[in-house]
């Protein structure tokens, strides 16, 4: 019962973070086009066609493996947190996680990013992504999440290279998600490892759990 109540709390927190961003979009204008400028879309679960269109707009030389996250997997990732704050952070819809070997070395989530004048979120507001691996935005003290644990949730993660980069994104926030992913692309392109076996990138779509969470709040 307590776990169920906490799961409902996490859902409310995630929706609250999205709602805060939507409020920001409309504070300076009553124009209903404002959410569109930030790339908000209504979604209803996983849409393979929309995802394929999204991927085709990414840089042609960007090597990645697309994955789909279901509700159970999304919850499992959150439950890897050692306490309620970590679980809340891991429950965010937009996440970037860099692993070196088995260790989480850099972690970024949507609610830490300030908005930009260009109707987006600034993932590199403090030049975190101007080094490799990026300077973590989320403090990692106390975090015990490992690549092996993420592989238990997503068996498709091979873990064959020195680094594994996991990027969670959603079509609901497709413009913000594209900026998120391109931030990772530029980081790897400009600052990525020049020695060793390099990095493998996984783009993980979480439209399924996000759709269910939204419906549960209606």
MOCOR-V440773 format. One record per residue. N is the residue number from 1. RES is the residue in one letter. PSI is psi in whole degrees, 0 to 359 (* if undefined). Layout:
n = (N | N)
res = (RES | RES)
psi = (PSI | PSI)
This chain:
n = (1 | 2 | 3 | 4 | 5 | 6 | 7 | 8 | 9 | 10 | 11 | 12 | 13 | 14 | 15 | 16 | 17 | 18 | 19 | 20 | 21 | 22 | 23 | 24 | 25 | 26 | 27 | 28 | 29 | 30 | 31 | 32 | 33 | 34 | 35 | 36 | 37 | 38 | 39 | 40 | 41 | 42 | 43 | 44 | 45 | 46 | 47 | 48 | 49 | 50 | 51 | 52 | 53 | 54 | 55 | 56 | 57 | 58 | 59 | 60 | 61 | 62 | 63 | 64 | 65 | 66 | 67 | 68 | 69 | 70 | 71 | 72 | 73 | 74 | 75 | 76 | 77 | 78 | 79 | 80 | 81 | 82 | 83 | 84 | 85 | 86 | 87 | 88 | 89 | 90 | 91 | 92 | 93 | 94 | 95 | 96 | 97 | 98 | 99 | 100 | 101 | 102 | 103 | 104 | 105 | 106 | 107 | 108 | 109 | 110 | 111 | 112 | 113 | 114 | 115 | 116 | 117 | 118 | 119 | 120 | 121 | 122 | 123 | 124 | 125 | 126 | 127 | 128 | 129 | 130 | 131 | 132 | 133 | 134 | 135 | 136 | 137 | 138 | 139 | 140 | 141 | 142 | 143 | 144 | 145 | 146 | 147 | 148 | 149 | 150 | 151 | 152 | 153 | 154 | 155 | 156 | 157 | 158 | 159 | 160 | 161 | 162 | 163 | 164 | 165 | 166 | 167 | 168 | 169 | 170 | 171 | 172 | 173 | 174 | 175 | 176 | 177 | 178 | 179 | 180 | 181 | 182 | 183 | 184 | 185 | 186 | 187 | 188 | 189 | 190 | 191 | 192 | 193 | 194 | 195 | 196 | 197 | 198 | 199 | 200 | 201 | 202 | 203 | 204 | 205 | 206 | 207 | 208 | 209 | 210 | 211 | 212 | 213 | 214 | 215 | 216 | 217 | 218)
res = (X | X | X | X | X | X | X | X | X | X | X | X | X | X | X | X | X | X | X | X | X | X | X | X | X | X | X | X | X | X | X | X | X | X | X | X | X | X | X | X | X | X | X | X | X | X | X | X | X | X | X | X | X | X | X | X | X | X | X | X | X | X | X | X | X | X | X | X | X | X | X | X | X | X | X | X | X | X | X | X | X | X | X | X | X | X | X | X | X | X | X | X | X | X | X | X | X | X | X | X | X | X | X | X | X | X | X | X | X | X | X | X | X | X | X | X | X | X | X | X | X | X | X | X | X | X | X | X | X | X | X | X | X | X | X | X | X | X | X | X | X | X | X | X | X | X | X | X | X | X | X | X | X | X | X | X | X | X | X | X | X | X | X | X | X | X | X | X | X | X | X | X | X | X | X | X | X | X | X | X | X | X | X | X | X | X | X | X | X | X | X | X | X | X | X | X | X | X | X | X | X | X | X | X | X | X | X | X | X | X | X | X | X | X | X | X | X | X)
psi = (316 | 320 | 320 | 315 | 320 | 324 | 319 | 324 | 317 | 320 | 315 | 321 | 318 | 315 | 324 | 319 | 320 | 320 | 321 | 317 | 320 | 324 | 317 | 323 | 330 | 0 | 322 | 2 | 147 | 4 | 123 | 353 | 349 | 311 | 326 | 326 | 329 | 359 | 26 | 136 | 147 | 136 | 157 | 74 | 196 | 130 | 103 | 324 | 314 | 321 | 319 | 320 | 320 | 313 | 326 | 341 | 355 | 161 | 138 | 332 | 15 | 112 | 122 | 164 | 120 | 137 | 160 | 128 | 128 | 180 | 317 | 315 | 320 | 318 | 321 | 321 | 315 | 321 | 354 | 348 | 144 | 343 | 180 | 325 | 316 | 319 | 323 | 316 | 318 | 349 | 358 | 147 | 331 | 116 | 144 | 125 | 120 | 127 | 133 | 114 | 236 | 355 | 137 | 118 | 348 | 131 | 133 | 138 | 160 | 322 | 357 | 354 | 130 | 151 | 158 | 165 | 347 | 22 | 56 | 188 | 142 | 102 | 343 | 38 | 333 | 25 | 29 | 326 | 14 | 12 | 167 | 132 | 160 | 148 | 129 | 142 | 317 | 123 | 131 | 1 | 125 | 348 | 134 | 12 | 132 | 163 | 322 | 319 | 320 | 326 | 330 | 333 | 318 | 90 | 343 | 343 | 117 | 319 | 33 | 346 | 171 | 322 | 145 | 128 | 121 | 124 | 114 | 132 | 168 | 146 | 338 | 325 | 58 | 325 | 316 | 321 | 320 | 320 | 321 | 310 | 320 | 332 | 317 | 317 | 312 | 323 | 315 | 321 | 318 | 326 | 3 | 166 | 130 | 350 | 169 | 199 | 1 | 209 | 143 | 137 | 135 | 122 | 113 | 110 | 129 | 38 | 326 | 304 | 327 | 320 | 315 | 319 | 319 | 318 | 326 | 341 | 354 | *)
